[in-house]
Amino acid sequence: MPFYCSLAYMRTLLLVSLLTTSISCASADWPQFRGPNCAGVSEDGKPPVHFDKSSNVLWKANLPAGVGSPCVAKDRVFVAGFDEGKLVTLGFDARTGKQLWKQAAPAAKIEAVHKVGSPASATPACDGERVYSYFGSYGVVAYDLDGKEQWRKPLEIGMVINGSGTSPALLKGRLVINCDQQDGSFLVALDPKTGKELWRTQRPGFPSSTRRPSCGRATGETRSSS
């Protein structure tokens, strides 16, 4: 039996802290989970080391349940959630906190997740033209920055212990998603403009996980890992 938890308050604090970092420093966008190239490092940012309800807060916004992080691009903030049984993506104005749009993914069935997890566990990714949301219960849906759907790509996925925990990664002009599961794990790359599948690599021996792809260099060549 699936369990869903409501972590709206926790995610409100996360949204505020990330916005304070990104906007007050006028640094580069934070376009996906763990930032550029998924490294978790801002090369030129100087985030505040203290914030609470009365200091270093630009605005607050109530969010639906979920455990993913927001991403920031082009003065917009995007975050996924689980709202009244629907998997949704929300867009906010990064300056004011105004909610600009909310769209639901066409999932026919919601995956079972851990009691402290959520079927909305992924962080969206944004390349400045489109925002990409991934849900283990469906696959990927791409929107423009105003919330108009651009394309959708269902991705079959089997049993994942505790539910999907990966996030989409924009790497070298590809949208890469790690679909680890108990049987039939694979890594897939999509064309960000069209959603067309460019390649798929099977991952035998890699069962359920929360890994997400990253890109680095080894022996002089660029390689992706998860």
C-alpha positions as CSV (number, residue, x, y, z in Angstrom):
1,M,0.0,0.0,0.0
2,P,1.5,3.4,-1.0
3,F,2.2,6.1,1.6
4,Y,2.4,9.8,0.9
5,C,3.7,12.4,3.3
6,S,3.1,16.2,3.5
7,L,6.4,18.1,3.7
8,A,5.0,21.5,2.5
9,Y,6.5,23.5,5.4
10,M,10.0,22.0,5.0
11,R,9.9,22.7,1.3
12,T,8.8,26.3,1.9
13,L,12.0,26.8,3.9
14,L,14.0,25.2,1.2
15,L,12.5,27.4,-1.5
16,V,13.2,30.5,0.5
17,S,16.8,29.6,1.3
18,L,17.6,28.7,-2.3
19,L,16.0,31.9,-3.6
20,T,17.9,34.0,-1.1
21,T,21.2,32.4,-2.3
22,S,20.5,32.7,-6.0
23,I,18.9,36.2,-6.3
24,S,20.8,38.2,-3.6
25,C,24.1,37.1,-5.0
26,A,23.1,37.7,-8.6
27,S,25.1,34.5,-9.4
28,A,24.5,31.9,-12.1
29,D,21.2,30.1,-12.3
30,W,20.8,26.9,-10.3
31,P,19.2,25.0,-13.2
32,Q,18.9,21.4,-11.8
33,F,19.5,19.2,-8.8
34,R,22.8,20.2,-7.2
35,G,23.3,23.0,-9.7
36,P,25.4,23.2,-12.8
37,N,26.8,19.8,-13.9
38,C,25.1,18.4,-10.7
39,A,28.3,19.2,-8.7
40,G,26.7,21.0,-5.7
41,V,29.0,23.9,-6.1
42,S,28.4,27.6,-7.0
43,E,31.6,29.0,-8.4
44,D,30.8,32.6,-7.9
45,G,28.1,32.7,-5.3
46,K,28.3,34.1,-1.8
47,P,25.2,32.8,0.0
48,P,24.1,34.1,3.3
49,V,25.2,31.9,6.2
50,H,22.2,32.8,8.3
51,F,18.5,33.1,7.6
52,D,15.3,32.7,9.6
53,K,11.7,34.1,9.5
54,S,12.9,37.7,9.9
55,S,16.2,37.9,8.1
56,N,17.5,37.1,4.6
57,V,14.0,36.1,3.4
58,L,12.7,37.5,0.1
59,W,9.3,35.8,0.1
60,K,7.6,32.6,1.1
61,A,5.2,30.3,-0.9
62,N,3.1,27.4,0.2
63,L,3.9,24.2,-1.7
64,P,2.2,20.9,-2.2
65,A,3.8,17.8,-0.7
66,G,7.0,16.5,-2.2
67,V,10.7,15.9,-1.4
68,G,12.3,17.4,-4.5
69,S,14.2,20.7,-4.6
70,P,13.4,23.8,-6.7
71,C,15.5,24.9,-9.6
72,V,16.1,28.5,-10.6
73,A,16.5,29.8,-14.2
74,K,15.7,33.0,-16.1
75,D,14.1,34.7,-13.0
76,R,11.8,31.8,-12.5
77,V,11.6,29.1,-9.9
78,F,10.3,25.6,-10.7
79,V,9.3,22.8,-8.3
80,A,7.4,19.6,-8.5
81,G,4.7,18.4,-6.0
82,F,2.0,15.9,-5.3
83,D,-1.3,17.8,-4.9
84,E,-4.6,16.1,-4.3
85,G,-3.5,12.9,-6.0
86,K,-1.9,14.6,-9.0
87,L,1.8,15.0,-9.9
88,V,2.3,18.7,-10.7
89,T,4.9,21.2,-11.7
90,L,4.7,24.8,-10.5
91,G,6.4,27.9,-11.8
92,F,7.0,31.0,-9.7
93,D,8.3,34.5,-10.3
94,A,11.7,34.5,-8.6
95,R,11.5,38.2,-7.6
96,T,8.1,38.3,-6.1
97,G,7.1,34.7,-5.3
98,K,3.9,34.9,-7.3
99,Q,2.8,31.5,-8.6
100,L,2.6,31.8,-12.4
101,W,1.4,28.4,-13.4
102,K,0.7,24.8,-12.3
103,Q,0.5,21.8,-14.7
104,A,-0.3,18.2,-14.0
105,A,1.5,15.2,-15.5
106,P,-0.8,12.6,-17.1
107,A,0.0,9.7,-14.8
108,A,-2.6,6.9,-14.8
109,K,-1.3,5.2,-11.7
110,I,0.8,6.6,-8.8
111,E,3.8,4.5,-7.7
112,A,4.1,3.1,-4.2
113,V,6.7,5.0,-2.1
114,H,8.2,4.9,1.4
115,K,6.1,6.4,4.2
116,V,8.5,9.4,4.4
117,G,8.9,9.7,0.7
118,S,6.8,11.1,-2.1
119,P,5.9,10.3,-5.7
120,A,7.1,13.9,-6.4
121,S,10.7,13.3,-5.5
122,A,12.6,14.7,-8.5
123,T,14.0,18.2,-8.9
124,P,13.0,19.7,-12.3
125,A,15.8,20.8,-14.7
126,C,15.7,23.9,-16.9
127,D,17.9,25.0,-19.8
128,G,16.5,28.5,-20.0
129,E,14.0,27.6,-22.8
130,R,12.1,24.6,-21.3
131,V,11.7,23.1,-17.9
132,Y,11.7,19.3,-17.6
133,S,9.9,17.4,-14.9
134,Y,10.4,13.7,-14.2
135,F,8.0,11.4,-12.2
136,G,8.6,7.7,-11.7
137,S,4.9,7.2,-12.1
138,Y,4.9,8.6,-15.6
139,G,8.2,9.8,-17.2
140,V,9.1,13.2,-18.5
141,V,7.0,16.3,-19.3
142,A,8.6,19.4,-20.8
143,Y,7.0,22.9,-20.6
144,D,8.1,26.3,-21.8
145,L,8.8,28.9,-19.1
146,D,5.2,30.0,-19.1
147,G,3.9,26.5,-18.4
148,K,2.8,25.5,-21.9
149,E,3.5,21.8,-22.5
150,Q,6.1,21.2,-25.2
151,W,6.3,17.4,-25.3
152,R,5.8,14.3,-23.1
153,K,7.8,11.1,-23.0
154,P,6.4,8.1,-21.0
155,L,9.2,5.9,-19.6
156,E,8.3,2.4,-18.5
157,I,9.6,1.6,-15.1
158,G,9.1,-1.4,-12.9
159,M,9.4,-1.9,-9.1
160,V,11.6,0.6,-7.4
161,I,12.2,0.0,-3.7
162,N,10.9,3.0,-1.7
163,G,9.9,4.7,-5.0
164,S,11.9,6.6,-7.6
165,G,14.4,9.1,-6.2
166,T,16.4,10.3,-9.3
167,S,16.2,13.6,-11.1
168,P,16.7,14.6,-14.7
169,A,20.1,16.0,-15.7
170,L,21.0,18.3,-18.5
171,L,24.4,17.1,-19.7
172,K,26.2,18.0,-23.0
173,G,23.0,19.0,-24.8
174,R,21.2,15.9,-23.6
175,L,18.5,15.3,-21.0
176,V,19.7,12.2,-19.2
177,I,17.6,10.1,-16.8
178,N,18.8,7.2,-14.7
179,C,16.0,4.6,-14.4
180,D,17.3,2.1,-11.9
181,Q,14.7,-0.5,-10.7
182,Q,14.7,-4.0,-9.4
183,D,14.8,-5.5,-12.8
184,G,15.7,-3.9,-16.1
185,S,17.6,-0.8,-15.0
186,F,18.7,1.6,-17.8
187,L,20.1,5.0,-18.5
188,V,18.4,7.1,-21.2
189,A,19.2,10.3,-23.1
190,L,16.5,12.5,-24.7
191,D,16.6,15.4,-27.1
192,P,15.6,18.4,-24.9
193,K,13.9,20.1,-27.8
194,T,11.7,17.2,-28.9
195,G,11.8,14.5,-26.3
196,K,13.1,12.0,-28.9
197,E,15.1,9.1,-27.4
198,L,18.7,9.5,-28.5
199,W,20.2,6.4,-26.8
200,R,19.5,3.9,-24.1
201,T,22.1,1.9,-22.1
202,Q,21.1,-1.1,-20.0
203,R,22.4,-1.2,-16.5
204,P,22.4,-4.9,-15.4
205,G,23.4,-5.4,-11.8
206,F,22.2,-2.0,-10.7
207,P,19.0,-2.4,-8.8
208,S,16.8,0.3,-7.2
209,S,18.7,3.4,-6.4
210,T,18.4,7.2,-6.1
211,R,21.4,7.9,-8.3
212,R,21.3,10.7,-10.8
213,P,23.7,11.2,-13.7
214,S,26.6,13.6,-13.7
215,C,29.4,14.3,-16.2
216,G,33.2,14.3,-15.6
217,R,36.5,13.6,-17.2
218,A,38.5,10.4,-17.1
219,T,41.7,9.6,-19.1
220,G,41.2,12.7,-21.2
221,E,37.6,11.8,-22.3
222,T,34.3,13.2,-21.1
223,R,32.2,10.5,-19.5
224,S,28.9,10.4,-17.7
225,S,28.3,8.5,-14.5
226,S,25.4,8.0,-12.1
